[in-house]
């Protein structure tokens, strides 16, 4: 007999509370191979399964990766679907992360110039969970490539866990990078018209 798995709500376990997992505990489980056959990330102390992705997600990601690697050269490192240390209880794996150029053999980066998520099915999570998380971490610029609305949402000016500046760019427009203002990304090059 198969059993349905459900997430417990706070009301179901009251007066007890759920115990979140810390990032060091999560790292230890990863090192032990606990998630070798799964795509997961740690968000606010909860292990979250990552959505599988198809061509609508991967094609813009490929184009952005190539554009940023070529434009930034040796000034920064572009990491694809790699861990980012966002807080003691969070270690997301953003689609793209532009980080300082250094060796990350011993630890994941905890600073980023730009983080990009491509949202085909993850828009609510990218806006509601990851945006405040990246703002709290002081990431100066966060993009959401919004596949369904055919736009790139650019979040800037992190302040107290929120981005004060949010603007959607559409086909025909170009986006200058905050930290590297000489680099611009054409929306048409990411979301083909």
Secondary structure, DSSP 8 states (H G I E B T S, - for coil): ---------HHHHTTS------HHHHHHHHHTTTTTTS-EEEETTEEEE-----HHHHHHHHHHHHHHHHHHGGGSEEEES-----BTTBB---SEEEE-SS--SSS--S--SEEEEEESS-HHHIIIIIHHHHHHTT-SEEEEEETTTTEEEEEEEEETTEEEEEEEE-TT-EEE-SS-TT-EEEHHHHS--
